[in-house]
Amino acid sequence: MIFMKKKVEVNVTGIHNRQGEPEEKINTVSEGVYEVTSDGTGIIEYKEVQEADGHRFVFHNKAIISPDKKMLEVQRGGSMSTGLVFSEGKDHETEYNTPYGKMFMNVITKSLAFEEGDVGEIKAVAEYAIKMGDEIVSDSVITIETKKRK
């Protein structure tokens, strides 16, 4: 059952540091919906559009915030789909589906924080590492922020 539902602007920023490469920062701003269910679960749904190598990719994304604010799950749907689970101090195995096949990796959450503002406004920040096999391949931060739509 939906307790609250708001149309919002969703701002997602990902910062990725890979050994021997310059820092990569990706920012996406789109319209979306933020809802809170009767049990306190927060759900942010939004579309993400990326262009690469002359192709346009549309992703249908969902971020799920646990009622106790101790877990964030980011689901990305489309031709390159994945599900990342962030829970401070824990490792979560995931698979990253690409047009070329699947890659398996672990998400190691270093920190997870939430800030709530006015109704419909929330900011989630997860600092994490991506591990493939025995090697850390990326140290990253994802920030998902909702604001009232203007």
N, CA, C and O atoms as a GROMACS GRO file, in nm:
protein
  600
    1MET      N    1   0.084  -0.117   0.000
    1MET     CA    2   0.000   0.000   0.000
    1MET      C    3   0.089   0.125   0.000
    1MET      O    4   0.188   0.132   0.074
    2ILE      N    5   0.054   0.221  -0.083
    2ILE     CA    6   0.133   0.344  -0.097
    2ILE      C    7   0.089   0.445   0.009
    2ILE      O    8  -0.029   0.476   0.022
    3PHE      N    9   0.186   0.494   0.085
    3PHE     CA   10   0.161   0.593   0.188
    3PHE      C   11   0.178   0.734   0.132
    3PHE      O   12   0.099   0.824   0.163
    4MET      N   13   0.280   0.754   0.048
    4MET     CA   14   0.310   0.884  -0.011
    4MET      C   15   0.368   0.861  -0.151
    4MET      O   16   0.446   0.769  -0.171
    5LYS      N   17   0.329   0.945  -0.246
    5LYS     CA   18   0.381   0.934  -0.383
    5LYS      C   19   0.397   1.076  -0.438
    5LYS      O   20   0.302   1.154  -0.437
    6LYS      N   21   0.518   1.108  -0.486
    6LYS     CA   22   0.548   1.241  -0.538
    6LYS      C   23   0.624   1.230  -0.669
    6LYS      O   24   0.710   1.143  -0.687
    7LYS      N   25   0.593   1.321  -0.761
    7LYS     CA   26   0.673   1.336  -0.882
    7LYS      C   27   0.795   1.418  -0.842
    7LYS      O   28   0.782   1.523  -0.780
    8VAL      N   29   0.912   1.369  -0.880
    8VAL     CA   30   1.036   1.433  -0.837
    8VAL      C   31   1.137   1.444  -0.952
    8VAL      O   32   1.124   1.379  -1.055
    9GLU      N   33   1.237   1.527  -0.929
    9GLU     CA   34   1.355   1.530  -1.014
    9GLU      C   35   1.456   1.438  -0.946
    9GLU      O   36   1.478   1.450  -0.825
   10VAL      N   37   1.515   1.348  -1.021
   10VAL     CA   38   1.612   1.253  -0.965
   10VAL      C   39   1.750   1.287  -1.021
   10VAL      O   40   1.770   1.293  -1.142
   11ASN      N   41   1.844   1.309  -0.931
   11ASN     CA   42   1.982   1.340  -0.968
   11ASN      C   43   2.069   1.226  -0.918
   11ASN      O   44   2.078   1.203  -0.797
   12VAL      N   45   2.134   1.155  -1.009
   12VAL     CA   46   2.220   1.042  -0.973
   12VAL      C   47   2.362   1.075  -1.018
   12VAL      O   48   2.387   1.105  -1.135
   13THR      N   49   2.455   1.068  -0.923
   13THR     CA   50   2.596   1.093  -0.954
   13THR      C   51   2.677   0.970  -0.913
   13THR      O   52   2.666   0.922  -0.800
   14GLY      N   53   2.757   0.922  -1.005
   14GLY     CA   54   2.848   0.811  -0.977
   14GLY      C   55   2.990   0.857  -0.998
   14GLY      O   56   3.023   0.914  -1.102
   15ILE      N   57   3.076   0.833  -0.900
   15ILE     CA   58   3.218   0.866  -0.912
   15ILE      C   59   3.294   0.735  -0.900
   15ILE      O   60   3.278   0.660  -0.803
   16HIS      N   61   3.378   0.707  -1.000
   16HIS     CA   62   3.449   0.580  -1.005
   16HIS      C   63   3.599   0.604  -1.017
   16HIS      O   64   3.644   0.680  -1.102
   17ASN      N   65   3.675   0.538  -0.932
   17ASN     CA   66   3.821   0.544  -0.935
   17ASN      C   67   3.874   0.405  -0.962
   17ASN      O   68   3.853   0.311  -0.886
   18ARG      N   69   3.946   0.394  -1.075
   18ARG     CA   70   4.008   0.268  -1.112
   18ARG      C   71   4.158   0.289  -1.118
   18ARG      O   72   4.205   0.393  -1.166
   19GLN      N   73   4.234   0.193  -1.071
   19GLN     CA   74   4.379   0.206  -1.065
   19GLN      C   75   4.437   0.238  -1.203
   19GLN      O   76   4.409   0.170  -1.301
   20GLY      N   77   4.519   0.342  -1.207
   20GLY     CA   78   4.587   0.379  -1.330
   20GLY      C   79   4.503   0.459  -1.427
   20GLY      O   80   4.548   0.488  -1.538
   21GLU      N   81   4.381   0.496  -1.389
   21GLU     CA   82   4.293   0.573  -1.478
   21GLU      C   83   4.246   0.699  -1.406
   21GLU      O   84   4.239   0.702  -1.283
   22PRO      N   85   4.213   0.804  -1.484
   22PRO     CA   86   4.159   0.924  -1.419
   22PRO      C   87   4.020   0.896  -1.361
   22PRO      O   88   3.947   0.808  -1.407
   23GLU      N   89   3.985   0.973  -1.259
   23GLU     CA   90   3.854   0.959  -1.196
   23GLU      C   91   3.744   0.981  -1.300
   23GLU      O   92   3.752   1.073  -1.382
   24GLU      N   93   3.642   0.898  -1.295
   24GLU     CA   94   3.528   0.909  -1.387
   24GLU      C   95   3.406   0.954  -1.306
   24GLU      O   96   3.373   0.895  -1.203
   25LYS      N   97   3.340   1.059  -1.355
   25LYS     CA   98   3.220   1.109  -1.288
   25LYS      C   99   3.106   1.110  -1.388
   25LYS      O  100   3.116   1.168  -1.496
   26ILE      N  101   2.997   1.043  -1.352
   26ILE     CA  102   2.880   1.035  -1.438
   26ILE      C  103   2.763   1.095  -1.363
   26ILE      O  104   2.736   1.059  -1.248
   27ASN      N  105   2.692   1.188  -1.427
   27ASN     CA  106   2.578   1.252  -1.363
   27ASN      C  107   2.456   1.240  -1.454
   27ASN      O  108   2.464   1.268  -1.574
   28THR      N  109   2.345   1.198  -1.397
   28THR     CA  110   2.220   1.184  -1.470
   28THR      C  111   2.111   1.259  -1.395
   28THR      O  112   2.096   1.243  -1.274
   29VAL      N  113   2.036   1.340  -1.467
   29VAL     CA  114   1.922   1.409  -1.408
   29VAL      C  115   1.800   1.371  -1.490
   29VAL      O  116   1.801   1.383  -1.613
   30SER      N  117   1.695   1.326  -1.424
   30SER     CA  118   1.573   1.289  -1.496
   30SER      C  119   1.452   1.306  -1.405
   30SER      O  120   1.465   1.326  -1.284
   31GLU      N  121   1.336   1.296  -1.466
   31GLU     CA  122   1.213   1.301  -1.389
   31GLU      C  123   1.183   1.161  -1.340
   31GLU      O  124   1.215   1.062  -1.405
   32GLY      N  125   1.121   1.154  -1.224
   32GLY     CA  126   1.088   1.024  -1.168
   32GLY      C  127   0.977   1.034  -1.066
   32GLY      O  128   0.911   1.137  -1.053
   33VAL      N  129   0.959   0.926  -0.994
   33VAL     CA  130   0.857   0.918  -0.890
   33VAL      C  131   0.923   0.863  -0.764
   33VAL      O  132   0.999   0.766  -0.770
   34TYR      N  133   0.893   0.927  -0.652
   34TYR     CA  134   0.940   0.878  -0.521
   34TYR      C  135   0.816   0.843  -0.440
   34TYR      O  136   0.728   0.927  -0.420
   35GLU      N  137   0.812   0.719  -0.394
   35GLU     CA  138   0.698   0.678  -0.312
   35GLU      C  139   0.747   0.607  -0.188
   35GLU      O  140   0.855   0.547  -0.186
   36VAL      N  141   0.666   0.616  -0.085
   36VAL     CA  142   0.694   0.547   0.040
   36VAL      C  143   0.574   0.458   0.068
   36VAL      O  144   0.460   0.503   0.067
   37THR      N  145   0.601   0.330   0.092
   37THR     CA  146   0.494   0.235   0.119
   37THR      C  147   0.454   0.243   0.267
   37THR      O  148   0.523   0.307   0.347
   38SER      N  149   0.345   0.179   0.301
   38SER     CA  150   0.295   0.185   0.439
   38SER      C  151   0.392   0.126   0.541
   38SER      O  152   0.384   0.159   0.659
   39ASP      N  153   0.484   0.038   0.496
   39ASP     CA  154   0.582  -0.017   0.591
   39ASP      C  155   0.709   0.068   0.600
   39ASP      O  156   0.802   0.033   0.673
   40GLY      N  157   0.714   0.182   0.525
   40GLY     CA  158   0.828   0.272   0.531
   40GLY      C  159   0.932   0.251   0.424
   40GLY      O  160   1.032   0.323   0.421
   41THR      N  161   0.913   0.154   0.335
   41THR     CA  162   1.007   0.132   0.225
   41THR      C  163   0.998   0.248   0.127
   41THR      O  164   0.889   0.287   0.085
   42GLY      N  165   1.113   0.304   0.090
   42GLY     CA  166   1.118   0.411  -0.009
   42GLY      C  167   1.152   0.354  -0.145
   42GLY      O  168   1.241   0.269  -0.157
   43ILE      N  169   1.083   0.400  -0.249
   43ILE     CA  170   1.107   0.352  -0.385
   43ILE      C  171   1.119   0.473  -0.477
   43ILE      O  172   1.028   0.555  -0.485
   44ILE      N  173   1.232   0.483  -0.547
   44ILE     CA  174   1.255   0.589  -0.644
   44ILE      C  175   1.262   0.522  -0.780
   44ILE      O  176   1.346   0.435  -0.802
   45GLU      N  177   1.175   0.563  -0.873
   45GLU     CA  178   1.177   0.508  -1.009
   45GLU      C  179   1.206   0.621  -1.107
   45GLU      O  180   1.150   0.730  -1.097
   46TYR      N  181   1.296   0.593  -1.202
   46TYR     CA  182   1.334   0.694  -1.300
   46TYR      C  183   1.395   0.627  -1.422
   46TYR      O  184   1.439   0.512  -1.417
   47LYS      N  185   1.397   0.702  -1.534
   47LYS     CA  186   1.461   0.653  -1.656
   47LYS      C  187   1.595   0.722  -1.671
   47LYS      O  188   1.614   0.836  -1.630
   48GLU      N  189   1.688   0.649  -1.731
   48GLU     CA  190   1.821   0.702  -1.758
   48GLU      C  191   1.850   0.680  -1.906
   48GLU      O  192   1.831   0.570  -1.958
   49VAL      N  193   1.895   0.784  -1.973
   49VAL     CA  194   1.928   0.774  -2.115
   49VAL      C  195   2.078   0.799  -2.131
   49VAL      O  196   2.131   0.899  -2.083
   50GLN      N  197   2.146   0.706  -2.200
   50GLN     CA  198   2.289   0.721  -2.228
   50GLN      C  199   2.313   0.700  -2.377
   50GLN      O  200   2.245   0.620  -2.442
   51GLU      N  201   2.410   0.773  -2.428
   51GLU     CA  202   2.449   0.755  -2.568
   51GLU      C  203   2.595   0.715  -2.572
   51GLU      O  204   2.679   0.777  -2.508
   52ALA      N  205   2.625   0.610  -2.648
   52ALA     CA  206   2.762   0.562  -2.662
   52ALA      C  207   2.778   0.495  -2.797
   52ALA      O  208   2.694   0.415  -2.839
   53ASP      N  209   2.887   0.527  -2.863
   53ASP     CA  210   2.920   0.467  -2.993
   53ASP      C  211   2.804   0.476  -3.092
   53ASP      O  212   2.777   0.382  -3.167
   54GLY      N  213   2.735   0.589  -3.092
   54GLY     CA  214   2.625   0.610  -3.185
   54GLY      C  215   2.496   0.538  -3.149
   54GLY      O  216   2.401   0.540  -3.227
   55HIS      N  217   2.491   0.474  -3.034
   55HIS     CA  218   2.370   0.404  -2.988
   55HIS      C  219   2.309   0.478  -2.870
   55HIS      O  220   2.379   0.541  -2.791
   56ARG      N  221   2.179   0.470  -2.862
   56ARG     CA  222   2.106   0.532  -2.751
   56ARG      C  223   2.050   0.420  -2.664
   56ARG      O  224   1.979   0.331  -2.711
   57PHE      N  225   2.084   0.426  -2.535
   57PHE     CA  226   2.038   0.325  -2.440
   57PHE      C  227   1.943   0.389  -2.340
   57PHE      O  228   1.972   0.496  -2.285
   58VAL      N  229   1.830   0.325  -2.315
   58VAL     CA  230   1.734   0.372  -2.215
   58VAL      C  231   1.726   0.266  -2.106
   58VAL      O  232   1.701   0.148  -2.133
   59PHE      N  233   1.746   0.309  -1.984
   59PHE     CA  234   1.742   0.219  -1.868
   59PHE      C  235   1.624   0.258  -1.779
   59PHE      O  236   1.599   0.376  -1.757
   60HIS      N  237   1.555   0.160  -1.729
   60HIS     CA  238   1.446   0.181  -1.634
   60HIS      C  239   1.502   0.143  -1.498
   60HIS      O  240   1.524   0.026  -1.469
   61ASN      N  241   1.523   0.243  -1.414
   61ASN     CA  242   1.592   0.222  -1.287
   61ASN      C  243   1.498   0.234  -1.168
   61ASN      O  244   1.397   0.305  -1.172
   62LYS      N  245   1.536   0.163  -1.063
   62LYS     CA  246   1.459   0.168  -0.939
   62LYS      C  247   1.558   0.161  -0.823
   62LYS      O  248   1.647   0.075  -0.822
   63ALA      N  249   1.542   0.252  -0.727
   63ALA     CA  250   1.622   0.248  -0.604
   63ALA      C  251   1.525   0.218  -0.490
   63ALA      O  252   1.424   0.286  -0.474
   64ILE      N  253   1.558   0.118  -0.410
   64ILE     CA  254   1.472   0.076  -0.300
   64ILE      C  255   1.548   0.099  -0.169
   64ILE      O  256   1.659   0.050  -0.151
   65ILE      N  257   1.484   0.173  -0.078
   65ILE     CA  258   1.544   0.207   0.051
   65ILE      C  259   1.469   0.132   0.159
   65ILE      O  260   1.347   0.144   0.171
   66SER      N  261   1.541   0.054   0.238
   66SER     CA  262   1.475  -0.024   0.344
   66SER      C  263   1.416   0.070   0.449
   66SER      O  264   1.466   0.180   0.470
   67PRO      N  265   1.308   0.026   0.516
   67PRO     CA  266   1.243   0.111   0.617
   67PRO      C  267   1.338   0.158   0.727
   67PRO      O  268   1.323   0.268   0.779
   68ASP      N  269   1.436   0.074   0.764
   68ASP     CA  270   1.530   0.111   0.871
   68ASP      C  271   1.650   0.191   0.820
   68ASP      O  272   1.740   0.224   0.897
   69LYS      N  273   1.652   0.221   0.690
   69LYS     CA  274   1.758   0.299   0.626
   69LYS      C  275   1.896   0.232   0.640
   69LYS      O  276   1.998   0.300   0.651
   70LYS      N  277   1.897   0.098   0.641
   70LYS     CA  278   2.024   0.026   0.651
   70LYS      C  279   2.060  -0.044   0.522
   70LYS      O  280   2.163  -0.112   0.515
   71MET      N  281   1.976  -0.029   0.418
   71MET     CA  282   2.003  -0.095   0.291
   71MET      C  283   1.948  -0.011   0.176
   71MET      O  284   1.841   0.049   0.186
   72LEU      N  285   2.024  -0.008   0.068
   72LEU     CA  286   1.983   0.057  -0.056
   72LEU      C  287   2.006  -0.044  -0.167
   72LEU      O  288   2.116  -0.099  -0.180
   73GLU      N  289   1.903  -0.068  -0.246
   73GLU     CA  290   1.917  -0.158  -0.361
   73GLU      C  291   1.888  -0.077  -0.487
   73GLU      O  292   1.784  -0.012  -0.496
   74VAL      N  293   1.980  -0.080  -0.582
   74VAL     CA  294   1.962  -0.009  -0.708
   74VAL      C  295   1.949  -0.112  -0.818
   74VAL      O  296   2.041  -0.191  -0.844
   75GLN      N  297   1.833  -0.112  -0.884
   75GLN     CA  298   1.806  -0.205  -0.994
   75GLN      C  299   1.808  -0.126  -1.123
   75GLN      O  300   1.744  -0.021  -1.135
   76ARG      N  301   1.882  -0.177  -1.220
   76ARG     CA  302   1.894  -0.112  -1.350
   76ARG      C  303   1.846  -0.210  -1.455
   76ARG      O  304   1.901  -0.319  -1.468
   77GLY      N  305   1.743  -0.172  -1.529
   77GLY     CA  306   1.689  -0.258  -1.632
   77GLY      C  307   1.718  -0.202  -1.770
   77GLY      O  308   1.728  -0.080  -1.787
   78GLY      N  309   1.730  -0.288  -1.867
   78GLY     CA  310   1.761  -0.248  -2.003
   78GLY      C  311   1.860  -0.347  -2.061
   78GLY      O  312   1.875  -0.458  -2.009
   79SER      N  313   1.929  -0.308  -2.169
   79SER     CA  314   2.022  -0.400  -2.234
   79SER      C  315   2.144  -0.431  -2.147
   79SER      O  316   2.208  -0.535  -2.165
   80MET      N  317   2.175  -0.343  -2.054
   80MET     CA  318   2.284  -0.367  -1.959
   80MET      C  319   2.224  -0.357  -1.819
   80MET      O  320   2.223  -0.250  -1.759
   81SER      N  321   2.173  -0.468  -1.769
   81SER     CA  322   2.102  -0.465  -1.641
   81SER      C  323   2.188  -0.518  -1.528
   81SER      O  324   2.278  -0.599  -1.547
   82THR      N  325   2.157  -0.469  -1.410
   82THR     CA  326   2.226  -0.514  -1.289
   82THR      C  327   2.143  -0.479  -1.168
   82THR      O  328   2.048  -0.402  -1.176
   83GLY      N  329   2.180  -0.534  -1.057
   83GLY     CA  330   2.119  -0.500  -0.930
   83GLY      C  331   2.230  -0.487  -0.828
   83GLY      O  332   2.301  -0.584  -0.800
   84LEU      N  333   2.246  -0.369  -0.771
   84LEU     CA  334   2.349  -0.346  -0.671
   84LEU      C  335   2.282  -0.330  -0.535
   84LEU      O  336   2.186  -0.255  -0.521
   85VAL      N  337   2.334  -0.401  -0.435
   85VAL     CA  338   2.280  -0.391  -0.299
   85VAL      C  339   2.389  -0.332  -0.211
   85VAL      O  340   2.502  -0.381  -0.206
   86PHE      N  341   2.352  -0.223  -0.140
   86PHE     CA  342   2.445  -0.156  -0.050
   86PHE      C  343   2.394  -0.171   0.093
   86PHE      O  344   2.281  -0.133   0.124
   87SER      N  345   2.478  -0.225   0.178
   87SER     CA  346   2.446  -0.244   0.319
   87SER      C  347   2.579  -0.233   0.393
   87SER      O  348   2.667  -0.318   0.375
   88GLU      N  349   2.594  -0.131   0.475
   88GLU     CA  350   2.724  -0.098   0.534
   88GLU      C  351   2.793  -0.217   0.599
   88GLU      O  352   2.735  -0.289   0.681
   89GLY      N  353   2.920  -0.236   0.560
   89GLY     CA  354   3.001  -0.343   0.616
   89GLY      C  355   2.974  -0.480   0.559
   89GLY      O  356   3.026  -0.580   0.609
   90LYS      N  357   2.892  -0.488   0.454
   90LYS     CA  358   2.857  -0.619   0.398
   90LYS      C  359   2.897  -0.628   0.251
   90LYS      O  360   2.908  -0.527   0.181
   91ASP      N  361   2.918  -0.752   0.206
   91ASP     CA  362   2.946  -0.782   0.066
   91ASP      C  363   2.820  -0.843   0.004
   91ASP      O  364   2.750  -0.922   0.067
   92HIS      N  365   2.792  -0.804  -0.119
   92HIS     CA  366   2.680  -0.861  -0.192
   92HIS      C  367   2.727  -0.900  -0.331
   92HIS      O  368   2.785  -0.818  -0.403
   93GLU      N  369   2.701  -1.024  -0.370
   93GLU     CA  370   2.737  -1.072  -0.503
   93GLU      C  371   2.629  -1.027  -0.601
   93GLU      O  372   2.510  -1.028  -0.569
   94THR      N  373   2.671  -0.988  -0.721
   94THR     CA  374   2.576  -0.946  -0.823
   94THR      C  375   2.629  -0.985  -0.960
   94THR      O  376   2.746  -1.020  -0.976
   95GLU      N  377   2.541  -0.979  -1.058
   95GLU     CA  378   2.584  -1.001  -1.197
   95GLU      C  379   2.545  -0.879  -1.278
   95GLU      O  380   2.440  -0.818  -1.258
   96TYR      N  381   2.632  -0.845  -1.370
   96TYR     CA  382   2.614  -0.731  -1.458
   96TYR      C  383   2.591  -0.788  -1.597
   96TYR      O  384   2.681  -0.848  -1.656
   97ASN      N  385   2.470  -0.771  -1.648
   97ASN     CA  386   2.434  -0.825  -1.780
   97ASN      C  387   2.462  -0.722  -1.888
   97ASN      O  388   2.414  -0.609  -1.881
   98THR      N  389   2.540  -0.762  -1.987
   98THR     CA  390   2.571  -0.674  -2.100
   98THR      C  391   2.529  -0.746  -2.228
   98THR      O  392   2.501  -0.866  -2.226
   99PRO      N  393   2.525  -0.674  -2.340
   99PRO     CA  394   2.493  -0.740  -2.467
   99PRO      C  395   2.595  -0.848  -2.503
   99PRO      O  396   2.569  -0.933  -2.588
  100TYR      N  397   2.712  -0.846  -2.437
  100TYR     CA  398   2.819  -0.941  -2.468
  100TYR      C  399   2.826  -1.058  -2.370
  100TYR      O  400   2.907  -1.149  -2.388
  101GLY      N  401   2.742  -1.056  -2.268
  101GLY     CA  402   2.744  -1.164  -2.169
  101GLY      C  403   2.738  -1.110  -2.027
  101GLY      O  404   2.721  -0.990  -2.006
  102LYS      N  405   2.751  -1.200  -1.931
  102LYS     CA  406   2.740  -1.164  -1.789
  102LYS      C  407   2.878  -1.152  -1.725
  102LYS      O  408   2.971  -1.226  -1.758
  103MET      N  409   2.889  -1.056  -1.633
  103MET     CA  410   3.008  -1.043  -1.550
  103MET      C  411   2.962  -1.056  -1.405
  103MET      O  412   2.862  -0.996  -1.366
  104PHE      N  413   3.034  -1.134  -1.326
  104PHE     CA  414   3.000  -1.151  -1.186
  104PHE      C  415   3.095  -1.068  -1.101
  104PHE      O  416   3.216  -1.064  -1.126
  105MET      N  417   3.040  -1.002  -1.000
  105MET     CA  418   3.122  -0.917  -0.914
  105MET      C  419   3.062  -0.907  -0.775
  105MET      O  420   2.946  -0.943  -0.752
  106ASN      N  421   3.143  -0.858  -0.683
  106ASN     CA  422   3.098  -0.834  -0.547
  106ASN      C  423   3.096  -0.685  -0.520
  106ASN      O  424   3.184  -0.611  -0.563
  107VAL      N  425   2.993  -0.641  -0.450
  107VAL     CA  426   2.981  -0.502  -0.407
  107VAL      C  427   3.013  -0.500  -0.258
  107VAL      O  428   2.944  -0.564  -0.178
  108ILE      N  429   3.117  -0.427  -0.220
  108ILE     CA  430   3.158  -0.416  -0.080
  108ILE      C  431   3.124  -0.275  -0.034
  108ILE      O  432   3.187  -0.179  -0.077
  109THR      N  433   3.024  -0.262   0.052
  109THR     CA  434   2.978  -0.131   0.098
  109THR      C  435   3.066  -0.083   0.213
  109THR      O  436   3.077  -0.149   0.316
  110LYS      N  437   3.128   0.034   0.194
  110LYS     CA  438   3.212   0.094   0.298
  110LYS      C  439   3.128   0.182   0.390
  110LYS      O  440   3.146   0.180   0.512
  111SER      N  441   3.036   0.260   0.331
  111SER     CA  442   2.948   0.344   0.411
  111SER      C  443   2.818   0.367   0.335
  111SER      O  444   2.814   0.361   0.212
  112LEU      N  445   2.712   0.394   0.411
  112LEU     CA  446   2.580   0.420   0.354
  112LEU      C  447   2.512   0.523   0.443
  112LEU      O  448   2.502   0.504   0.564
  113ALA      N  449   2.464   0.632   0.383
  113ALA     CA  450   2.401   0.738   0.461
  113ALA      C  451   2.279   0.793   0.386
  113ALA      O  452   2.274   0.794   0.263
  114PHE      N  453   2.182   0.838   0.464
  114PHE     CA  454   2.060   0.897   0.408
  114PHE      C  455   2.033   1.031   0.477
  114PHE      O  456   2.058   1.047   0.596
  115GLU      N  457   1.982   1.127   0.398
  115GLU     CA  458   1.936   1.255   0.452
  115GLU      C  459   1.797   1.277   0.397
  115GLU      O  460   1.775   1.264   0.276
  116GLU      N  461   1.702   1.310   0.484
  116GLU     CA  462   1.567   1.339   0.439
  116GLU      C  463   1.540   1.488   0.452
  116GLU      O  464   1.581   1.551   0.550
  117GLY      N  465   1.472   1.544   0.353
  117GLY     CA  466   1.435   1.685   0.354
  117GLY      C  467   1.285   1.697   0.363
  117GLY      O  468   1.220   1.625   0.438
  118ASP      N  469   1.230   1.790   0.285
  118ASP     CA  470   1.085   1.806   0.279
  118ASP      C  471   1.022   1.679   0.223
  118ASP      O  472   1.092   1.590   0.176
  119VAL      N  473   0.890   1.671   0.229
  119VAL     CA  474   0.818   1.554   0.178
  119VAL      C  475   0.858   1.530   0.033
  119VAL      O  476   0.850   1.620  -0.050
  120GLY      N  477   0.901   1.409   0.003
  120GLY     CA  478   0.942   1.373  -0.132
  120GLY      C  479   1.088   1.397  -0.162
  120GLY      O  480   1.134   1.372  -0.273
  121GLU      N  481   1.163   1.447  -0.063
  121GLU     CA  482   1.305   1.475  -0.085
  121GLU      C  483   1.390   1.383   0.002
  121GLU      O  484   1.370   1.374   0.124
  122ILE      N  485   1.483   1.314  -0.062
  122ILE     CA  486   1.576   1.227   0.011
  122ILE      C  487   1.708   1.222  -0.064
  122ILE      O  488   1.712   1.238  -0.186
  123LYS      N  489   1.815   1.200   0.009
  123LYS     CA  490   1.948   1.185  -0.050
  123LYS      C  491   2.010   1.060   0.009
  123LYS      O  492   2.015   1.043   0.131
  124ALA      N  493   2.057   0.972  -0.079
  124ALA     CA  494   2.124   0.849  -0.037
  124ALA      C  495   2.266   0.851  -0.094
  124ALA      O  496   2.285   0.880  -0.212
  125VAL      N  497   2.363   0.821  -0.010
  125VAL     CA  498   2.503   0.818  -0.054
  125VAL      C  499   2.565   0.686  -0.009
  125VAL      O  500   2.566   0.653   0.110
  126ALA      N  501   2.617   0.611  -0.106
  126ALA     CA  502   2.684   0.484  -0.076
  126ALA      C  503   2.827   0.490  -0.128
  126ALA      O  504   2.850   0.521  -0.245
  127GLU      N  505   2.922   0.460  -0.041
  127GLU     CA  506   3.062   0.449  -0.080
  127GLU      C  507   3.093   0.300  -0.084
  127GLU      O  508   3.066   0.228   0.013
  128TYR      N  509   3.148   0.252  -0.196
  128TYR     CA  510   3.164   0.108  -0.213
  128TYR      C  511   3.281   0.074  -0.304
  128TYR      O  512   3.336   0.160  -0.374
  129ALA      N  513   3.318  -0.053  -0.301
  129ALA     CA  514   3.421  -0.106  -0.390
  129ALA      C  515   3.360  -0.218  -0.472
  129ALA      O  516   3.272  -0.290  -0.425
  130ILE      N  517   3.407  -0.232  -0.596
  130ILE     CA  518   3.367  -0.344  -0.682
  130ILE      C  519   3.485  -0.440  -0.690
  130ILE      O  520   3.598  -0.402  -0.721
  131LYS      N  521   3.456  -0.565  -0.660
  131LYS     CA  522   3.559  -0.669  -0.660
  131LYS      C  523   3.522  -0.774  -0.763
  131LYS      O  524   3.410  -0.825  -0.763
  132MET      N  525   3.616  -0.807  -0.850
  132MET     CA  526   3.598  -0.914  -0.948
  132MET      C  527   3.708  -1.015  -0.923
  132MET      O  528   3.827  -0.984  -0.932
  133GLY      N  529   3.667  -1.138  -0.891
  133GLY     CA  530   3.766  -1.237  -0.851
  133GLY      C  531   3.827  -1.195  -0.719
  133GLY      O  532   3.755  -1.170  -0.622
  134ASP      N  533   3.959  -1.185  -0.715
  134ASP     CA  534   4.028  -1.144  -0.593
  134ASP      C  535   4.076  -0.999  -0.599
  134ASP      O  536   4.150  -0.954  -0.512
  135GLU      N  537   4.033  -0.926  -0.701
  135GLU     CA  538   4.087  -0.792  -0.724
  135GLU      C  539   3.980  -0.684  -0.711
  135GLU      O  540   3.870  -0.697  -0.765
  136ILE      N  541   4.013  -0.577  -0.638
  136ILE     CA  542   3.927  -0.458  -0.632
  136ILE      C  543   3.951  -0.383  -0.763
  136ILE      O  544   4.063  -0.339  -0.790
  137VAL      N  545   3.847  -0.367  -0.844
  137VAL     CA  546   3.862  -0.302  -0.974
  137VAL      C  547   3.814  -0.158  -0.974
  137VAL      O  548   3.844  -0.082  -1.066
  138SER      N  549   3.738  -0.119  -0.870
  138SER     CA  550   3.687   0.017  -0.866
  138SER      C  551   3.649   0.055  -0.723
  138SER      O  552   3.590  -0.025  -0.650
  139ASP      N  553   3.686   0.177  -0.685
  139ASP     CA  554   3.634   0.238  -0.563
  139ASP      C  555   3.538   0.346  -0.609
  139ASP      O  556   3.574   0.432  -0.690
  140SER      N  557   3.416   0.342  -0.557
  140SER     CA  558   3.311   0.427  -0.612
  140SER      C  559   3.224   0.490  -0.505
  140SER      O  560   3.221   0.446  -0.390
  141VAL      N  561   3.152   0.594  -0.547
  141VAL     CA  562   3.050   0.658  -0.464
  141VAL      C  563   2.930   0.682  -0.554
  141VAL      O  564   2.944   0.735  -0.664
  142ILE      N  565   2.812   0.644  -0.507
  142ILE     CA  566   2.689   0.676  -0.578
  142ILE      C  567   2.604   0.764  -0.488
  142ILE      O  568   2.587   0.736  -0.369
  143THR      N  569   2.551   0.871  -0.546
  143THR     CA  570   2.460   0.961  -0.475
  143THR      C  571   2.331   0.967  -0.554
  143THR      O  572   2.331   0.998  -0.673
  144ILE      N  573   2.221   0.937  -0.487
  144ILE     CA  574   2.088   0.947  -0.548
  144ILE      C  575   2.010   1.048  -0.467
  144ILE      O  576   1.992   1.033  -0.346
  145GLU      N  577   1.964   1.153  -0.534
  145GLU     CA  578   1.895   1.262  -0.464
  145GLU      C  579   1.766   1.297  -0.536
  145GLU      O  580   1.763   1.311  -0.658
  146THR      N  581   1.659   1.310  -0.459
  146THR     CA  582   1.532   1.354  -0.518
  146THR      C  583   1.502   1.495  -0.470
  146THR      O  584   1.531   1.532  -0.356
  147LYS      N  585   1.442   1.574  -0.560
  147LYS     CA  586   1.398   1.709  -0.528
  147LYS      C  587   1.259   1.727  -0.586
  147LYS      O  588   1.221   1.659  -0.682
  148LYS      N  589   1.184   1.818  -0.529
  148LYS     CA  590   1.051   1.848  -0.582
  148LYS      C  591   1.065   1.892  -0.726
  148LYS      O  592   1.154   1.970  -0.760
  149ARG      N  593   0.976   1.844  -0.810
  149ARG     CA  594   0.975   1.883  -0.951
  149ARG      C  595   0.924   2.025  -0.962
  149ARG      O  596   0.826   2.062  -0.897
  150LYS      N  597   0.990   2.104  -1.045
  150LYS     CA  598   0.949   2.245  -1.063
  150LYS      C  599   0.848   2.260  -1.172
  150LYS      O  600   0.802   2.371  -1.200
   0.00000   0.00000   0.00000
